[in-house]
């Protein structure tokens, strides 16, 4: 699906129109055909901690899926549920003209789109490609140029909210791309998120996400430091968390994702920091923020410090733990 009222390509059995071929105004027939084609297969690439529940929410809304993940085991439950599993991103593009990618790094995204068996090898004109990975904004812009050369549409739509929001379908999507395509993207993204926000041109979604995650890292470290200090001053951690959450220090890291074991249930700190958003990924996102700050000559004093802390955590065995394990790291690091 390209523009809001574009007719879909071969996967929907309708004529694909490129941007230059688009009629001046969509007819009622086109709108009706577009609605009828809305439940044609959607491609989904990347079934990690976030991608898995996102894909399941598309299924719950009645969308048949064409699935690919570099780890075949990640596809098994989808295959057992009757969804179509293929062997490469190119195969996904051959069978679906709306594709969502959810990948860990810029290099993974480049490979999925431009690699030897990438999406661009088989992408159809008029296809809508939505990348929900958190990657360098400059990479999103370059991918958009390559996609446009093929007569398709690329939008960056990174997410916020964590695994819990991915499961419940309450993610926030920050979307960058041609504004005329936003309604088309929102149709799919609304199945996975309660907030779908248009940010501007390609790359602005990534910019918003990078800023958000830098703030998240800083607030998580601050929450961990405050909780650790309070505990060492003799305060009960649940009581301290309650006080923080009714006071001016309240934040998402304290009231929704508290890093102290035993304070909350259903969060990584209650499960030895397993699952959730990995420390390696947070360090990666902070690296993106650092690069962007350097390129724009923007001072990020706390952001830079947070980047160093998460890099240090990765070097000291925390790489696979949730990023809230910074509390455990601080407890164990007496010499910081």
N, C-alpha and C positions, 0 to 999 in steps of 0.2 A: 504494500500500500504506500503510495507516494503522497501526493497532496490530499487534503481532506476528502475531495470528491474525485480523485483519480480512479479510473478503473484499474483493477488488478491485472496482473500478467497471466502467464500460462497456468500458474497453479490454481487460479480461480476460474479459468476458462474464459476470461475476458480479455479484451484487447489492451495491451500495455501501451500507454502514451508516455513519451518522454516529456521532459520539462518544456522543450521547445515546441512539442506537438500539442500541448495542452490547450483545449478550447478556451475562449475568452470567458465563458460562463458555463458552469455545469448544468446540464439539463436535469429535469426531474427523473428521467429514465436512468441517467447516470447515478443519481443519488440512490435510487431504488436498487440498482445493480450493486452498488458499493455496499449497501446494507446487507444484501443477500450474500455477498462474498465475505462478510465479516468473520464467519466461522470457518474459513478455509485454513489449511494448516499453517502453523506458525513455527518457524525454526528457532531452536534454543541451543546455544553453544556455551558450555561452562556450567557444570552442575556441582559446584563446591558448596560451602556452608550457606552461601547466599543464593546461588543459582538454583539449587535443589528446591527449596520452598517457593521460590519465585515461579519456577516452571510448574509446580504443583498447583499454584493458584490460577495459572492460566488454564490448566486442565479443569479445575473446579468451575471455571466460567464457560466451559464447553468448547474450548479451543483444542483441536487435535494438534499434536506436536510432532516435529521432526527433530530428533535429539542427537547431539554429538558431545562427547567429552573425551579428552585425551586419555582418561582412565576409564576403560570399558566397564569396570565394576560399578562406577557411578551411574551407569545407564540401566542397570539390571532391573531396578524396581519400576522404571518407566516402561521398559519393554514388557515386563510381566503385566503391567496395567493396560497393555495394548497400544502403546505409543510406538511410533516408528523410530528405530535407532539406525543411524548410518555411520559410515566409517571415516568421514572427513568433513570439514566445513564446506568444501566445494559440493559435496553431496547434499548438504543441507540447502545450499543456494539453488541447486537444481530442482529441489522438490518444494521449496517455499519461497514466496516473494515478500514475506515479512519475517525478519530475523532479529532476535535479541541475543547479544553476546554479553557474558558476565565473566570476566577473566581477571587474573591477579595483577598482571603488570603490562606496561607498554609493549614490551617485547612479545608477550603472549597475544596481545591484540593485533600487532603487526603481522605475526605469523598466521593468525586466524583469518585475517582479511587478505593479506598480500603474499602469503607463503605459497609453496609449490602446489599445495592442495587447499588453497584458501578460498574464501567466499568469492573473490573477484574472478576466479577461474570460470565460474558458472552462473554468476549473478545475472538476473534478467532485468531488462529495462523497466523502469518504473518501480522496482523493488524498494522497500523501506528497510533500512538497516539501522538498528538502534543499539548503541554500545553503552551498556550500564557499568562497564569497568571503571575503575578510578585510575586514570592515566594522565600523562603529561598533556596539557591543553594543545601544545604544538603538534603532538602526535595525532590527536583528534582532527586537527585542521588538515594535516597531510592526508590522513585516511579519507576525509571528506572530499578532497580534491580527486583522489584516485577513484572513489566511488562515483563521483559526478561524471568523470570521463566515460564511465560505463553506462551512463544514462539512468543511474539509480540515485537514491537519496540516503544520506548519512546524518544521523543525529546522535549527539552525546547525551546520555541521560544517567549519570551516576546517581547512587542512592545513599540515603542516610536512614538510620533507625536500627541497624543491627539485625541479628538473626531472629530475634523475637518479633520484630516488625515484619520481617520477610515472611515468617510463618503465618502471622495474622493478617497479612495483606495490608499493612498500615505503613509501608515505606513512604519516604518522601523522595520524589524524583526531581532532579534539577536538570532541565532540558535545554540544550543548545542546538540551534539549527535554523533553517528557513522557517519563518513564522507560519507560512501557509501550510506547512507540513505538521504543525503542532497537534491539530485536532486528530489527525490520523495516528500519530504516536500515542496520544492520550487515551485513545480507545483501548489499546493494549495495556499501557502502563497503569491505568485505573483499576485493572484487575489485580494488580500487585501492590498498589499504593493508595493511600488516602489523600495524599498531597502530590499533585503533578504541576510543577511550576515552570513556566517558560522564562528562561534567563536571557536570551538574546541569540547572537550568532553562534555557529559551531565553536566549541571551546569554552563558552561561558558557563555551561553546566559543570565542566571540570573545574573551572575557576572557583565556582561557588562551593563545590565539594571539598577542594583543597583547603579553602579558608575554614570551612566547618570542621574538618578533621584536625586542623592545627589547633583550633580552639578546644576541641574535644580532648586532645592529648594534654594540653595545658591544664584544663579543668580536672582531668583524671589524676594527673600528678598532684595538683593542689588538694584534691579530695583525699588522696592517699596520704599525703603529708599531714593534713589536718587530723585525719582519723588516727594515724600513728601517734602523733603528738598527744592527742586527747587520751588515748589508751595508756600511754606511758605516764600521763598525769593522773591516772587512776579512774578515768571515766569508763563506764560501761559502753561498749561500741554501739549497741542498739539505741541506748539513750542519747548518745552523742549524735548519731545519725538522725534521730527524731528531732533533736534541737536544731541541727543544721537545716533540716528540711522544712522547718517552720520559721526560719530566720533568713537573713540576707545572703548567707553563704550557699543557699540552696542552688543546685544545678542538676543536670541530667545524670552526671556521674555519682551524685550523692543520693538522689531519690529514685532513680530507675535502674541503675547499674552499679550499685555500691561495691567497691573493691574489697571490702573486708569480709572474710568468711564468717558465716553465721548471722549476718545482718539481714540479708534478704534471701528468699528462695527463688529458684528458677533463673539465676544469673550465673555466669561462669565462676565467680568467687565461691559459690556454693558447691561447685563441682571440680575442685582443684584446678580452676582456671582452664578447663577443657571447653572446646567449642568457642563460639563467639567470634570476635574479630582479633586475628592473630597479631602478636607483637611485631612479627616480620612485616606484615601489611601496614601497620601503623608507622613503622620506621620508613617504609617505602613512601607512604603518603607525605610524611614530614620531609622526606628528601625532595619530593615534588614541590612542596611549599618553599623549601630552601632555594631550590633552583629558580622558582618564579620570583622570589624576593630578590635574588641576585640580579635577575634579568630586568626587574622593574625598579631596582635600587630602593627597595622598601625595607626598613628596619624591622626585623622580627626577633627581638632579643629573647623573649620567652619561647618563641617557636624554635629558635636555634638550640636553646638549652634542652627543650623537650626532645628534639631530634637526637641530640647526643645521648640523652638518657635512654631512649629506646634502642639506639644502636648498641649501647653498652649492655643493655638487657639481652639483646640478640647474641652478643659475644659470650654471655655468661649463662647460657642454657635456657633462656626464656623464649626463644624464637617461636616455638610452637604453642606457647600458652597465650591465653587471651591478654589483650593489652592492659586490662585492669590488674594483672599480676604485678604491676608496678608497686602495688602495696607490699606484696611479699618481697619484692626486690629491695625496697627501702628498709624493710624490717631486717633483712639479712645483710645489708650493706652499711655497717657501722662507720665506715671510713669516708662516706660521701661528704 
